Amino acid sequence: MKKGTLKQILLITDGCSNKGEDPAVTAALAKQQGITVNVIGILDDDQTEDPEGLQEVEDIALSGGGVSQLVYKQALSQTVQTVTKQAMTQTLQGFVNQELKQILGPEQSLEEVEPEKRGEIMEVVEDMGETCDLEVLVLTDTSASMHDKLPTVKEALIDLSVSLNARIGRNRFCIFSFPGKRKDMEKVLDWSPKLDSISTIFPKLTSGGITPTGPAIREAVYQFGKKGLLKNLRDEDEPGVEEAGY
Amino acid sequence: MNQAWKKQGINIRPGTVITGKWHQHRYVIKQKLGNGAIGSVYLCERNGHYGALKISENATSMTVEVNVLKSLGKVQGSRLGPSLMDVDDWEASRNSTYSFYVMEYLRGESLSGFIKKRGHEWTGIFMLQLLEDLEHLHQAGWVFGDFKSENLIVLSHPPKVRWIDVGGTTQIGRAIKEYTEFYDRGYWGLGSRKAEPSYDLFAFVMVFLNIYYPKRFEKGTSPKATLLKKLYDVRQLRVYRECLKKALLGNYQSSSEMRHDLLHAMNHARRPVRSHNRSDRRDSGKAPLAEGGGIMLAALFYYLSSFMLP
């Protein structure tokens, strides 16, 4: 089986979108193109665990086929990782369930299988999660209220790269912030295998007033497409290089 | 993350009977033993035998844990995790199904509780026991991962430390599946989160630091310096200090290597301590010096002879 690349958008926000199209719509659009949208909503210390304004967080993740989680900023690091890994497992399990349905009939899913066999299936899912390539586009809200949360976001992202780079599969990350100076979103860091370099970039982020979450997601999907072209070209080259080793 | 997990805790009233969907075994719930990263653990009874029943909504993660328990069960020569007794699903109502598994119920007390009660001499013994088990685990191709005080229990008669939650156990060479920040070398900036023996050895040291710093501590601006200072501040760990430091810095490639060093340090330390007591009783000025010299010689002999051992 050829190892595929999982594509994820990780949206980090602390509030509601207030400009442009519905983010749930653009998230659904992303899902249709094989990109999972995960959302982390950061709560202020005085907020309860179930604030009204952050309902959107769950909606975006649901239509984007991903995972969502509300957290206080202290727990951000671990949450970013849990959400990313959970979404990976979920996506991979989705593939496996589809395969199962083809083999065993439409009613079959992992829960329908007896526990003994479930183990073997999960081993396959785990293997795939460990070895598949992963691309994460981080989309950080930098509207005014996020200002004091950005240092924590930065730390959490570096930590995420430490965790994911312990995997066997390859990783690529890039970071965009929204709103951008003139556009809906702005590039902070181009596709790279590690996130160590962000330490110097992050303090420079300025925060703006509007929150164009929907348009930013649309723009993010476009970024995958752009890079995809280049990558396809490179991938074609790779087997040749490997053969040269013989 | 914590809040998320807490929400996943499942509350089952004592007396509830859980019947497995696949194997039809009946378990009577006695009491809650605790909440893990995934799901909750209950004391249960079946045909007069007790077991620890772990139950969760998350079938995926439970299956992964069961896989680990099964693999550990195949490791020859030592009992690394609790033994697995049953795996099944429970249909609590028409639209809520939980996954559960039943394992051996290990009854004991916490590592720090035991050491406080029975004395710090036990610290070294538990270190040796744990390193021996870790060596077996690593030899079998696994890394414990989420090695922390909460995942250890001390059984009495004879005192033996055992692992109770093996959910974070990861195959060597992969990414650590589950960890707790305080015990994670990645968090302290002292290494990767790749599953290798040295990852466990770092967490191992943190388990023993945690005994003397029950409230744990912040990493501060210079995590490495903080860590070493905290280690050097604990008088009771003086004997093991150098080995523990070496493990924190990732300079041990295997548990057996660390165990060897530790044993060596302990054998050397024991004599001066005893002689100290004796000289107190004698209350003389010169004798301790002379005796001290003798001990130095004895120590030197031990040190040299240790090189001759294979």
Chai-1 contact restraints between the chains, C-beta under 6 A:
chainA,res_idxA,chainB,res_idxB,connection_type,confidence,min_distance_angstrom,max_distance_angstrom,comment,restraint_id
A,Q69,B,A4,contact,1.0,0.0,6.0,A-B,restraint_1
A,A75,B,M1,contact,1.0,0.0,6.0,A-B,restraint_2
A,Q78,B,M1,contact,1.0,0.0,6.0,A-B,restraint_3
A,T79,B,M1,contact,1.0,0.0,6.0,A-B,restraint_4
A,T82,B,M1,contact,1.0,0.0,6.0,A-B,restraint_5
A,E111,B,A59,contact,1.0,0.0,6.0,A-B,restraint_6
A,E114,B,W22,contact,1.0,0.0,6.0,A-B,restraint_7
A,P115,B,V87,contact,1.0,0.0,6.0,A-B,restraint_8
A,R118,B,T63,contact,1.0,0.0,6.0,A-B,restraint_9
A,G119,B,T63,contact,1.0,0.0,6.0,A-B,restraint_10
A,G119,B,V66,contact,1.0,0.0,6.0,A-B,restraint_11
A,G119,B,N67,contact,1.0,0.0,6.0,A-B,restraint_12
A,M122,B,T63,contact,1.0,0.0,6.0,A-B,restraint_13
A,M122,B,V64,contact,1.0,0.0,6.0,A-B,restraint_14
A,E130,B,R174,contact,1.0,0.0,6.0,A-B,restraint_15
A,V162,B,G186,contact,1.0,0.0,6.0,A-B,restraint_16
A,V162,B,R193,contact,1.0,0.0,6.0,A-B,restraint_17
A,S163,B,R193,contact,1.0,0.0,6.0,A-B,restraint_18
A,A166,B,A175,contact,1.0,0.0,6.0,A-B,restraint_19
A,A166,B,S192,contact,1.0,0.0,6.0,A-B,restraint_20
A,A166,B,R193,contact,1.0,0.0,6.0,A-B,restraint_21
A,A166,B,K194,contact,1.0,0.0,6.0,A-B,restraint_22
A,R167,B,A175,contact,1.0,0.0,6.0,A-B,restraint_23
